[in-house]
Amino acid sequence: MNSLELIKAAIVAVDPSKSSKLAAVAPEMEIRELGMDSVATMEMVGYLEEKLDTQFSDEVMIRIQTFGDLISLVDKSRNG
C-alpha cells in the first residue's frame, strides 16, 4: 500500500462519510478542504502512527497542511 492509499484508509477509518470524496484527495490538496477539522486530522494521524508503529512529534505535526505534507511524513517514517 503506498502512502496516499494508507492516508485514504486513515480518512475512512476516522470518518467513513468521506469515502465518496477520496478520489479528490491529491498531494496539493489542503486537509481542511476535505472537511476534516483538527480533531479528525489528529485521529487520522493517530491511525497512521498505529499502522506505521511510530509517533510523530508535535513540532512536525503543526506544519502539516496538505496531504502532500502528510505523504512526506509517512514516506520518511517508512524509510527511516
C-alpha positions as CSV (number, residue, x, y, z in Angstrom):
1,M,0.0,0.0,0.0
2,N,1.5,3.3,-1.0
3,S,1.5,6.3,1.3
4,L,-1.5,8.0,-0.3
5,E,-3.6,4.8,-0.1
6,L,-2.7,4.5,3.6
7,I,-3.8,8.1,4.2
8,K,-7.1,7.4,2.4
9,A,-7.6,4.3,4.6
10,A,-7.0,6.6,7.6
11,I,-9.5,9.1,6.3
12,V,-12.2,6.4,6.0
13,A,-11.3,4.9,9.4
14,V,-11.8,8.3,11.1
15,D,-14.8,9.5,9.0
16,P,-16.5,6.9,6.8
17,S,-18.7,9.6,5.3
18,K,-15.6,11.0,3.5
19,S,-15.2,7.8,1.4
20,S,-17.1,9.3,-1.5
21,K,-14.6,12.1,-1.6
22,L,-11.4,10.0,-1.7
23,A,-11.0,10.4,-5.5
24,A,-10.4,14.1,-4.9
25,V,-7.6,13.6,-2.4
26,A,-4.3,14.7,-4.0
27,P,-1.0,15.8,-2.6
28,E,-1.6,19.5,-3.2
29,M,-5.0,19.5,-1.5
30,E,-5.2,21.0,1.9
31,I,-6.6,18.6,4.5
32,R,-9.2,21.1,5.6
33,E,-10.6,21.2,2.1
34,L,-11.9,17.7,2.7
35,G,-13.9,19.0,5.6
36,M,-11.7,17.5,8.3
37,D,-11.3,19.6,11.4
38,S,-8.3,19.5,13.7
39,V,-9.7,16.7,15.9
40,A,-10.4,14.5,12.8
41,T,-6.9,15.3,11.5
42,M,-5.3,14.2,14.8
43,E,-7.4,11.0,14.8
44,M,-6.2,10.3,11.2
45,V,-2.6,10.9,12.3
46,G,-3.1,8.5,15.3
47,Y,-4.3,5.9,12.9
48,L,-1.2,6.4,10.7
49,E,1.1,6.3,13.8
50,E,-0.5,3.0,14.8
51,K,-0.2,1.4,11.3
52,L,3.4,2.6,11.0
53,D,4.4,1.8,14.5
54,T,5.8,5.3,15.1
55,Q,5.0,8.5,16.7
56,F,5.2,11.9,15.1
57,S,6.4,14.9,17.1
58,D,4.2,17.9,17.8
59,E,6.7,20.1,16.1
60,V,6.3,18.2,12.8
61,M,2.5,17.9,13.2
62,I,1.9,21.6,13.4
63,R,3.4,22.1,9.9
64,I,1.1,19.6,8.2
65,Q,-1.3,21.5,5.9
66,T,-1.7,19.4,2.8
67,F,-2.0,15.7,2.0
68,G,1.4,16.1,0.3
69,D,2.9,17.1,3.7
70,L,1.3,14.1,5.2
71,I,2.6,11.8,2.4
72,S,6.2,13.1,3.0
73,L,5.8,12.4,6.7
74,V,4.6,8.8,6.1
75,D,7.4,8.3,3.5
76,K,10.1,9.5,5.9
77,S,8.6,7.2,8.6
78,R,8.7,4.2,6.3
79,N,12.3,4.9,5.1
80,G,13.7,5.5,8.5
